[in-house]
């Protein structure tokens, strides 16, 4: 197999319902600049106006997934080489750590951890929620599973959500 024949790496981007999700196109652009192909999986709540669905689909060339496919339906994405969750919310982090796979997004996260696929997470959780004991326990549990976390984001006015940090967490040789 020559270098030209190699299949480009595929990145799953899991998007949760946080205000910063409106800028997920920045993450997709950064990933594409690093030669990733990108498929987006969104929580059902994130699909309700948290980001521009049509723009993201146009940017990736793939439909956004937010619901389970029916038996016999073709898989819309190839298997991932890595997964990033950005922004990751309190709800998603806690459900994922507990193994509550009640949405496609959380079910996918549960599966990829079991397969040993690199996962990088940029959280978007308020200080008050981050102080909750269940959240702290969830972070410990997910880190124990090999999930890599970037610096937490609380959404203050002087703070920038640096999307590219999620990619740094999953690229070989960068972590």
C-alpha positions as CSV (number, residue, x, y, z in Angstrom):
1,X,0.0,0.0,0.0
2,X,1.4,3.4,-1.0
3,X,1.0,6.6,0.9
4,X,-1.5,7.7,-1.7
5,X,-3.6,4.6,-1.1
6,X,-3.8,5.2,2.7
7,X,-7.2,5.9,4.1
8,X,-7.3,9.2,5.9
9,X,-7.9,9.0,9.7
10,X,-11.5,9.4,10.8
11,X,-12.5,11.5,13.8
12,X,-15.8,11.4,15.6
13,X,-16.7,14.7,17.2
14,X,-19.4,14.3,19.9
15,X,-21.2,17.6,20.5
16,X,-23.2,18.3,23.7
17,X,-25.7,21.0,24.5
18,X,-23.7,23.9,25.7
19,X,-23.7,27.5,24.3
20,X,-20.2,27.2,23.0
21,X,-21.3,24.3,20.7
22,X,-22.3,27.1,18.2
23,X,-18.6,27.3,17.3
24,X,-18.0,23.6,16.7
25,X,-17.1,24.4,13.1
26,X,-13.8,25.7,14.5
27,X,-12.9,22.2,15.8
28,X,-13.9,20.7,12.4
29,X,-11.8,23.2,10.6
30,X,-8.8,22.5,12.8
31,X,-9.3,18.7,12.4
32,X,-9.5,19.0,8.6
33,X,-6.4,21.1,8.6
34,X,-4.7,18.2,10.3
35,X,-6.0,15.9,7.6
36,X,-8.8,14.2,9.6
37,X,-12.1,13.3,8.0
38,X,-14.8,14.2,10.5
39,X,-18.2,12.9,11.4
40,X,-20.3,14.6,14.1
41,X,-22.5,12.8,16.6
42,X,-24.7,15.2,18.7
43,X,-26.8,14.7,21.8
44,X,-30.5,15.1,21.1
45,X,-30.6,18.3,23.1
46,X,-27.6,19.7,21.1
47,X,-29.6,19.2,17.9
48,X,-32.2,21.7,19.2
49,X,-30.5,24.9,18.1
50,X,-27.1,24.7,19.9
51,X,-25.3,24.7,16.5
52,X,-25.9,25.2,12.8
53,X,-26.7,21.6,11.7
54,X,-26.8,22.4,8.0
55,X,-23.4,24.3,8.1
56,X,-21.8,21.4,10.0
57,X,-23.1,18.8,7.5
58,X,-21.9,20.9,4.6
59,X,-18.5,21.3,6.3
60,X,-18.0,17.6,7.0
61,X,-19.8,16.1,4.0
62,X,-21.6,13.7,6.4
63,X,-25.0,13.8,8.0
64,X,-25.0,14.5,11.7
65,X,-25.9,11.5,13.7
66,X,-28.1,11.9,16.9
67,X,-30.3,8.8,16.8
68,X,-29.7,5.0,16.5
69,X,-29.8,3.6,13.0
70,X,-32.4,0.9,12.2
71,X,-31.3,-2.7,11.6
72,X,-30.2,-3.0,8.0
73,X,-29.4,0.7,7.6
74,X,-25.9,1.4,6.3
75,X,-23.4,2.8,8.7
76,X,-23.0,6.5,7.7
77,X,-19.4,6.8,9.1
78,X,-16.4,4.5,9.1
79,X,-15.0,3.3,12.4
80,X,-13.2,6.1,14.2
81,X,-9.5,6.4,14.7
82,X,-10.1,8.8,17.5
83,X,-13.0,10.6,19.2
84,X,-13.2,14.1,20.8
85,X,-16.1,15.3,22.9
86,X,-16.4,19.1,22.8
87,X,-18.1,20.6,24.5
88,X,-18.7,17.9,27.1
89,X,-21.4,18.7,29.6
90,X,-22.1,17.6,33.2
91,X,-24.9,15.4,32.1
92,X,-22.9,13.6,29.4
93,X,-19.8,13.1,31.6
94,X,-21.9,11.6,34.4
95,X,-24.0,9.3,32.1
96,X,-20.9,8.1,30.3
97,X,-19.0,7.3,33.4
98,X,-22.0,5.3,34.8
99,X,-22.4,3.4,31.5
100,X,-25.9,4.9,30.8
101,X,-26.0,4.6,27.0
102,X,-29.4,6.1,26.5
103,X,-28.4,8.2,23.5
104,X,-26.3,7.5,20.5
105,X,-23.7,10.0,21.7
106,X,-23.2,8.4,25.1
107,X,-23.6,4.8,23.7
108,X,-20.9,5.6,21.2
109,X,-18.6,6.9,23.9
110,X,-19.2,3.8,26.0
111,X,-18.3,1.6,23.0
112,X,-15.1,3.4,21.9
113,X,-13.6,3.3,25.4
114,X,-14.2,-0.5,25.3
115,X,-12.4,-0.7,22.0
116,X,-9.3,1.3,23.2
117,X,-9.8,4.1,20.8
118,X,-8.2,7.4,21.9
119,X,-10.7,9.8,23.4
120,X,-10.1,13.5,24.2
121,X,-12.5,15.7,26.1
122,X,-13.0,19.4,26.6
123,X,-15.5,20.0,29.3
124,X,-17.9,22.9,29.5
125,X,-19.2,22.8,33.1
126,X,-19.9,25.6,35.6
127,X,-17.9,25.7,38.8
128,X,-21.0,24.9,40.8
129,X,-21.7,21.7,38.8
130,X,-18.0,20.8,38.7
131,X,-18.0,20.8,42.5
132,X,-20.7,18.1,42.6
133,X,-19.3,14.8,44.1
134,X,-20.8,12.7,41.3
135,X,-19.0,14.8,38.6
136,X,-15.7,14.5,40.4
137,X,-16.2,10.7,40.7
138,X,-17.1,10.5,37.0
139,X,-13.9,12.3,36.0
140,X,-11.8,9.9,38.1
141,X,-13.6,6.9,36.6
142,X,-13.2,8.1,33.0
143,X,-9.5,9.0,33.5
144,X,-9.1,5.5,34.8
145,X,-10.5,4.2,31.5
146,X,-7.9,6.2,29.6
147,X,-10.0,9.1,28.6
148,X,-7.9,12.3,28.2
149,X,-9.1,15.6,29.5
150,X,-8.1,19.1,28.5
151,X,-8.2,22.1,30.8
152,X,-11.8,22.7,32.0
153,X,-13.8,25.5,30.6
154,X,-16.3,27.4,32.8
155,X,-17.5,29.9,30.2
156,X,-16.2,33.1,31.8
157,X,-15.9,36.2,29.6
158,X,-12.1,36.4,29.6
159,X,-11.7,32.7,28.8
160,X,-11.4,31.2,25.3
161,X,-12.6,27.7,24.4
162,X,-9.5,26.4,22.5
163,X,-11.1,23.8,20.2
164,X,-7.7,22.5,18.8
165,X,-6.7,21.3,22.3
166,X,-9.2,18.4,21.8
167,X,-7.1,17.2,18.8
168,X,-3.9,17.5,20.7
169,X,-5.3,15.0,23.2
170,X,-5.9,12.2,20.6
171,X,-3.1,12.6,18.1
172,X,-0.2,10.2,18.4
173,X,2.9,11.7,19.8
174,X,1.1,14.9,21.1
175,X,-0.1,13.6,24.4
